[in-house]
Amino acid sequence: MSSGYIKYNIMKVAFGEQINEALLQHERRRTMILIVLFAVGIGYRFLDLFVLKTTDPDTPTTTFGVTWLFPVTILLFEVVSFLIITKHLRSNQKTLPLAARYVNTIIEVCLPSCMIFIIAKQYPQFNVLNSPVVYIYFVFVILSTLRLNFWLSFFCGALAAASYVTFSYFIYKHFYASDGVKATILLFSGIAAGLVARQIRKGIDNLLKESEKRHLVEDLFGQQISMEIAEKMLEQDGKLESKRMRVAIMFIDIRNFTQFAADKHPEEIVQYQNAFFKIVIDSVTRYNGIINQFLGDGCMVTFGAPVELNNPAQYAVQAGLMLLDELNKVSANGGMPVTKIGVGIHTGEVVTGNIGTAKRRQYSITGSVVILASRIEQLNKQFGSQLLVSEEVIQSIDINTAPTCFGYVALKGWHKPVSVYKLA
């Protein structure tokens, strides 16, 4: 089973967990809104009865207990629900069973129904269905949208409509056209809330899927090129415009690789290359280097592009010295065969950006700096050294190692001699 397949499935699981957590967050938000609404309602009722005293004098005072019992009960119920949801969010259990949400809906709709039933039985002369109490159904129906489930909203609206029809027909023994209209409005409110919930859910799903896709692309893309380049390309819709940047270019070459590979099986060669390039990657990435391409027995590394660095030459030299040190340690511990390398570093301005067509593009570093860095690396064979740099690099860095100057050296294919220094 490939690592890519495993990562993909891990991301799918993470995506599902994100969805469940988002649903639970919306459920808690819905519960909090209900707590606030009923707390405000209770406060207003208290103020109305004992301070403002605007209650209709014809209202029976014996309904006082009922009108307090319902909001206090629903408030306590929602507080308990809020605490349960919060506990789930803080634990590893980031979801509530769907059945629990349906039970919650039934309880929330039945509580105002119970209040209507009690008042209707005690005071048959009052038609509670014409009072503002009925509007409480709409509060639950509208807030069911935050559950992001069409069928939960539809169920809430249908249950509220059924309750209204039941009271109208069986308690008050009538069912006028206006009653039918109100029941229909409750039902269609549930449908409308469900459709809105479905659209919100789709939006969240798409958002999380895009996030999942982005992470997957970054992961797969970053295996082929550096993650920094991948992120830059994603930020700029796959385009990296050409521009001048000051960089340091490092070329690395394994000494006598052809002789080493001559009597080895392909699997052994790949195993050795993986071990070697792991050390290279760890060393250069620690100092913000980016491997542009692997060359079989070496590689090209850029410091300062596409992400700018204040002093790319300093980073490059530190990475080169670390690489040599790590190779010696691993070889001494028997982690890989004794490996000698040649490293060449030059710094200056280059042109960076994508080259190619719409079918195939490649991030490219172009300029004489690249050519000179490659030629300087090749001089390691001539001088028996491992790390050579140009005079421009020496002028840009601050290190404890005392460089050895070889003076001006003629480079293959270059029009004038270049001052070269040995650091290792």
N, C-alpha and C positions, 0 to 999 in steps of 0.2 A: 504494500500500500504506500503510495507516494506521500511525501510530506505536504505537497500542495493539496492533495485530496483531504488529508487530515486537517490542514488549516482551514479548508473550505467548510468542512463539517463543523469544526469548532466555531467558525464565524456564524454558521446557520443557527447553532445552539445559542450563541450570544445574541443573535438577532431576535430569536424567540423570547429570550429573557428580557430584552429591551422592550419588546411589545407588551409583555405581561406587566412589567414595571410601569410603563406608560399608562396602561389601563387602570392599574391600581392607584396611581397618582391622580388620575381623573376621578376615580371613585371617591377618593378621600376629599378632593376638591368639591365634589358634589355634596358630600356629607357636611363639609364645613359651611357651605352656602346655606344649607337647610338649618344648621345650628344657629347661624347668625340671623336668618330670617325669623325663626321661631323665638329666639331670644329677644329680638327687637319687638316682635308681636306681643310677647308676654309683658315686656316693659311698657309698651304703649297701652295695653289693656289695664295694667296696674295704674298708670298715670291717668287714664280716662276715668277709672272708677273712683279713685281717691283724691285726685287733684283737679282735673278738668271737669269731671262730672257731666259729660255730654251724652251719657247713655240715655236712650229713649225711655221716658218714665213709664211707658206702656209695656216695656220688656219685663217679664216676670223675674223677680229677684232670685227665685229658686233655681234659675238656670245658671246661677253664678258658679256652682261647683262643676258643672259639666263643661262650661266654657274655659275653666282653668285646667280641668283634668286632661283634656285632649292635648293642648299645646305643651303642657309640662311633660306628658307621657311621650309624645313624639320627640321632644327635645332630649329627654333622657335616652330614648332609643337611638337617636342619631349620635349622641355623645359616645355611647357604648360602641356603636358601629365605627365611629372615627378612631377610637382607641384600638379596636381590633385591626383595622386596616393599617394603622401606624405600626402596630406590632409586626404585622406581616412584612411591611416595607423594611423594617430594621433587621428582620431575620433573613435567612436565605430563601424563605418561602415567599416569592414575589408575585403570588397570584391568589385569587379567591376562586373557589369552585363556582361554575356557572349556576349550579343549583342554589347556592347561597345567595346569589344576586336575585334570582327569581323569588326566593323566600323573602328577601329584603323588600322587594317590590310589593309583594302581597301584603306584608305587614304595613308598609307605608300607605297603601291605598285603603286598607281595611280600617286603619285608625280613624280617619275622617268619616268613613262610612259608619263606624260604630257611634261616633258622636251624633251624626245625623239621625241614626236609628233611635238613640236614647231620647233626643229632643222630640222627635216625631211621635214617639210613644207617650211621653209625658205631657206634651202640649200639642195635641192633634190639630188645634185651631190655627197653629202657625205652620205655614208651608215653608219648611227649611230649604227646600230645593230652589226657592226664589231668593234666598239670602246669600250673602257673600261667602258663606261657608263652602259652597260648591266650587268656588274659584281655587280652593286649596288643591283640588285635583289637578288643575292646570300647572300649579307649581311643581308637583311631582313629575308630571308628563314632560314639561319643558326641561327640567334638570336631568331627566333620564337621558338626554342627549349626551351628557358627559360620560355615560357608560360605554359609548362608542359601539353599541350593538343594536342593530335595527330591530331584532325580535324582542329585546328587552323593552325598548321604547313602545313598540306596537303592543306588547303585552300589557304595559302600564296603561296606555290609552284605552285598550279594549276592556280591561278590568274596571277602569273608572267609568266608562260608558255603560258597562253591564250593571255596575252598582247604581248608577243614576236611574237606569230603566227599572231596576228592581224596586227601588224606593218609590218611584213614580207610580208604578203599576200595582205593586202589592201592598205598599204602606198607605199611599194616598188614594188608591183605587181609581186612578185616571191616567191617561196617557195622551196628552194633547199634542198638537203639531209642534208647539214650541218645545215640548219635552223631547220629541224626536230630533229636533234640530240641535238641541243642546247635547244630547247623547251622541249624535253624529259628529258634532264639532269635537267632542272629547276623543272619539275614535280617530278622526282624521288628524287631530293634534298629535296623537301617538304615532301615526304613520309619518307625518311631516317631521316630527322629532327623530324618528328612526332613520329617515332618508338623510337628514342633516348629520346624524351620528355616523352613518355609513360613509358619507363624503369626508368627514373629519378623519375617520379611521383609515380610509384610503390614502389621505394626505400624509398621515403619520407613517403608514406602511411604506409609501413611496419614499418618504424622507429617510427612513431607516434603511431601506433597500439601497438607496443611492449611497448612503454612508457605508453600507456593507460592501457595495460594489467598488467604491473608492478605495477602501482599505485593501480589498482583494487585488485591485489593479496595482496599487502601490506596492503590495507585497510581491506580486509576480513580476511587475515591471522593475522593481528594485533589485530583483535577482539577476536581471539582464544588464542593467546599468545602475549607477549609483542611486540611492534613495533620494539624495539631494536633487539630482537632475530630474528624477521622476516627479518629485513634488513640484519643482519649478515648472515642468511641462504641464502638469495637471492644473496648476494655478493659472497658466496662460493658455488654456485650451489646446494643449499639445504643441504650442508654438514657442520657440525660443529665438527671438530676433537676434541677429548678428550685432555684436558690440565689442568695443575694445575693453580689455581688462588687463590689469597687472597681475601676473601669476608667476608661480615657480613650477617648472616642469621637472619631473624626476623619471629617469629611465632605470629599470632594474633588469639585470641579466644574470642568469645562473651560469656559472663557469663550468665548462666541460660537460654540459648537459647531454650533448650528442653521444659522447663516450659512455656516460652513465646509462643512457636509455638503450644502448646498442644490444645489450644482453639481458634486458628486462622484458617481462611480459607486459602487454598493454595495461592490464589491471594494476600492476606494480607501479607503472609510470604515473597513472592517474592518481593512485593513492599518495605517491610522493608529491605530485603537483598540488593536491588538495592540502596536504600538510604544510607545504611551503607557502602557498598563497594564503592560508589561514593566518600565518604569522605576518605576512605582508599586509593583509587587510586590517588585522588588529593594530598594527603599528601605524599605518598611514591614516586610518580613520580616527585614531586617538588625537592626531594633530590636524584634523579637518581636511585630510587629503581625499581625493576622489580617483578611483581607478577607472581610467577611460577605456582601456582595453587590455586583455590578457594576450600575451604573445607566445604562449607555449612554454618557452624557457625564460620568460620575463614578463614585464608589463610596463605600461606608461601611467604615471600618476600626475594629477594636477592639483595644485594648491592655489585657491583663490578664484575658482570658477566652477560652477555658476554662482556660488556663494562667495562674496568678496571677503578677503582677509586683509587686515592692516599691514601685516608683514609676511607675505606668503613664503619668502625665502627662509625665514626663521623657522616656520612650521615644517618646511620640507627637510631642512637639515636635522632638526630634532627627530623627525620621523625616520630619516635614514640611519642615524646613530642608534635609535631604539631598535630598528630592524636588525642591524648587525649584532647588537647585544642579545636580542631574543634568539636569533639563529644559533649563536654560540651556546646559549643555555640549553636549548632543545637538543642540539647535537651532542652536547656533553652528557645529557641525561639519557641518551639513546632513543630519543623520540623520533629521530629521523637521521639519515646518513649525514656525515659531515658535509656541509654545503658552503661553498665559496661563491660570493656574488660580486658583481660590479654595479656601482650606483653612480649615476651622473646627474648633476642638478645645475640648471641655469634659470635665471629669472629675467623678466621683461614683459613688454606688452604683446598681447596676442589678440586675434579676433576669434570670438566664441559664438556659437549658435548652431542651429540645425542646418544640415546640408542634405540634399536629396530631393526626391519627388514626393507627391502625396502618398504613393504606394510604399515607399521606404525612405525613412529619414534617420539620420544619425547625428548625435551631438558631437560637434567637432571643435578642436582647438587648432588654430592655424596661425603660423608665423615662424620666423627664423628662430625663435626661442626653442621651439620643439626640435628643430633640426640640430641646433647647437647642443642641447641637452643630450640628444642621442649620440652625437659625435664625442662629447666629453665622456660619456659612459664607456665608449669603445676604447678610450685611452687607458682604462684600468689594466687591460692586458699588457700594454706597453710598459707601464710603470709598476706593475705588480701591486697595485693598490686596490682598495675596495670602495672608497667613496671619494669622488672627485667633484669639485664645484668650480664655477667660473668666478672671475674677479668681481662681477656684479653681485654675486651671492655673498662673497666675503664682505663686501662693503655694506651689505644690508643686515648682517647678522651679528649677534653677540653671544659667543660661546666660550667655554673654558678651554676647549681643545685648541692647541696651537697649530695652525695650518702650515703645511709645507708647500712653498711656492716652486713650481716647475718652470716658471717664466712663460714666455710666449711660445706656444706650440702650434705647429701647422696641423690643421684638421682636414681630414679627407673630404674633398668636395666643397671646401669653404675657401673664400677668396682671400682671407687674411688670417694671420696667426691669432690665437686667443690665449689670454693669460689663464692658467689652470692651477688650482690649489688642491692639495691632498688633505683630507680630514681623517681618513682611516685607511 
